[in-house]
Amino acid sequence: MKAVRERLPLARSRKDPVMSPDEWALTLSAPPEIESDNQLWKAAKIRQWSGTSHEMDQPPLDHHLIVQHLGGPKQVQRSKDGRAITKVVESGSLSLVPAGSSFKWLTHGPIGFAHLYVPPTLFASTTCRLAGCNHISLLDKVGCRDALLEALFASMRAEAKPGAGGCTLYLDSMLETFVIGLLVNHGTARVDRPKGLELLPQFQLSRVLEFIDANLATPLTLSDLARVANSSVFHFSRAFRNSAGEPPYTFVMRRRIVRAASLLEKSDLSIEAIAIRCGFKGNTQFARAFTKWMGQTPSQYRRG
């Protein structure tokens, strides 16, 4: 059990000081339910909360902040210096906050969110490697949708859960794909994708990811996914891997495990029923796959 940390008042001044994610976490009204700090993962940090205050003062941070909104649709108001953005955000959507920005947040609806803190040095080095420069900035967005980044964020959250194994190599590979997605789709300048690299256009990738999530209970073949993308199997397999950062089979299996973990936490369904809902043929196949990915059997994971 995690020790309860002392909550400190948020320092306020005419110009708020830049804080680290660790300093800010101490000022929030509740400790995180999930945090990657104990996983020996140095490249970035993930933390997840629910049930905190509906109002939040977010200071300027020394990391880029990526928020994933959880728990269901809600109305989010983000304000600064008398200017406010009010938006109904969907569960899973992302808000992007560049390092050094500060805001007040007010939420009407279920309180659930996760934070991914990305060091600006990682963003800059990836920018330099892909675009040959380091002056591309992260755009400021509230409640945006990006199917690939949402799925990657969910998978990193699952990997950061206590008992999940916390494979740093796996986390690093997902983070690299995530930062490239931020750079290409949510940066201040256009980044040319490497020539000759087969990729799926964003609309095709989004369509395939939505199809996967809607059909996890059914057997999925490479032909099924290629058909949704209106592509040949030969082209699709390589293009999907280049776009999503992993082969189709691995991606589908990971989504099944993430869905199963959620059902084990939040439902009273039997383990056998969860196995069927997530596309496994039975308890034996489900237990073997779940243990391989999560480091625990389904029963152990449910007991917490």
C-alpha positions, -999 to +999 in steps of 0.1 A: +000+000+000+013+034-009+022+058+019-001+088+021+019+119+012+015+152+028-005+176+006+012+210+003-006+243-006+000+254-042+024+283-041+009+314-059+027+345-069+024+372-095+043+349-118+038+312-109+071+293-105+078+264-129+072+231-111+082+195-117+055+169-119+066+156-085+062+190-069+027+195-084+015+160-074+020+169-038-005+198-041-034+178-055-063+169-034-057+131-036-028+108-043-027+091-077-042+056-081-016+046-107+019+060-111+049+047-131+074+061-105+080+026-090+085+009-124+121+022-129+109+040-161+131+071-165+120+083-200+086+098-188+061+096-160+024+084-160+000+091-132-038+085-129-064+100-106-101+099-099-122+116-073-101+147-070-115+183-067-136+196-096-113+227-096-076+224-103-048+250-104-023+237-129+011+256-126+036+260-154+054+227-156+089+218-167+075+189-188+049+188-216+017+175-201-007+152-220-040+146-202-062+116-211-098+123-199-114+092-183-146+081-166-171+093-192-181+124-211-178+157-191-177+194-196-142+209-191-135+246-188-099+257-190-091+293-183-062+318-180-061+356-177-099+359-181-100+338-213-117+304-211-123+274-234-153+253-225-157+220-242-176+187-237-148+161-239-153+124-245-137+096-225-103+087-239-098+121-256-066+141-250-056+176-239-022+189-247-004+214-225+031+226-236+057+230-209+056+263-192+019+269-196-004+273-166-042+271-165-072+268-141-094+237-149-130+232-139-148+199-146-185+193-146-190+155-147-171+124-136-136+131-123-111+107-139-079+116-157-044+104-164-013+125-170+017+117-192+047+140-185+071+142-215+104+159-210+109+187-236+144+173-243+128+141-256+104+160-278+132+182-291+156+153-298+128+134-317+121+166-336+157+169-346+160+133-356+128+134-378+128+170-391+164+181-388+155+209-364+145+214-328+122+244-329+089+226-335+066+232-305+037+211-291+003+226-300-021+235-272-054+215-275-084+206-253-102+173-257-088+164-291-093+129-307-064+108-320-072+071-322-036+059-322-024+082-294-054+073-273-047+036-277-010+040-269-018+061-238-042+035-226-016+008-231+011+027-213-013+033-184-020-005-182+017-012-182+022+012-154-003-005-131+010-022-100+018-058-108+017-053-146+054-059-150+064-024-160+086-035-189+107-004-196+116-016-231+079-020-239+071+014-224+100+031-242+089+017-276+053+029-271+065+063-258+087+068-289+057+061-312+035+084-291+060+113-293+064+109-331+026+110-333+025+142-313+052+157-335+036+147-368-001+155-359+001+180-331+032+201-337+036+236-349+051+227-383+046+201-409+069+171-406+075+152-438+073+114-432+103+094-443+102+087-481+095+051-491+080+042-457+046+026-462+020+042-439-017+043-434-034+077-438-048+089-404-084+084-415-077+047-425-058+041-393-086+055-372-111+034-390-091+002-384-085+010-347-123+017-342-131-016-359-107-035-337-122-020-305-157-028-317-149-064-326-126-076-299-151-104-290-148-119-325-119-136-343-101-110-363-079-118-393-054-098-412-078-099-442-106-084-421-084-054-410-070-049-446-105-049-459-115-021-434-085-001-446-094-008-482-059-022-487-042-054-498-030-077-470+005-074-483+005-036-481-016-034-449+006-054-426+037-033-432+018+000-433+000-008-400+032-017-383+049+015-395+019+036-385+010+020-351+045+009-340+037-028-338+023-056-359-015-060-362-015-092-341+004-077-313-018-046-313-051-066-313-038-088-284-028-058-264-063-042-269-079-075-258-058-076-226-065-039-218-103-046-223-101-077-201-082-058-174-109-031-174-137-057-171-119-075-143-117-042-124-151-028-131-176-057-137-189-087-119-187-109-150-171-143-145-136-148-158-149-172-184-174-145-196-147-119-198-125-143-218-153-147-244-160-110-245-124-103-252-120-128-280-104-157-262-115-193-268-116-202-232-101-198-197-069-216-205-060-194-235-071-163-217-051-170-185-020-178-205-022-146-225-032-124-196-004-137-174+022-132-201+012-095-206+003-085-171+025-107-149-005-120-130-034-144-136-068-129-141-079-141-107-048-124-090-054-092-110-091-091-099-081-095-062-058-066-066 
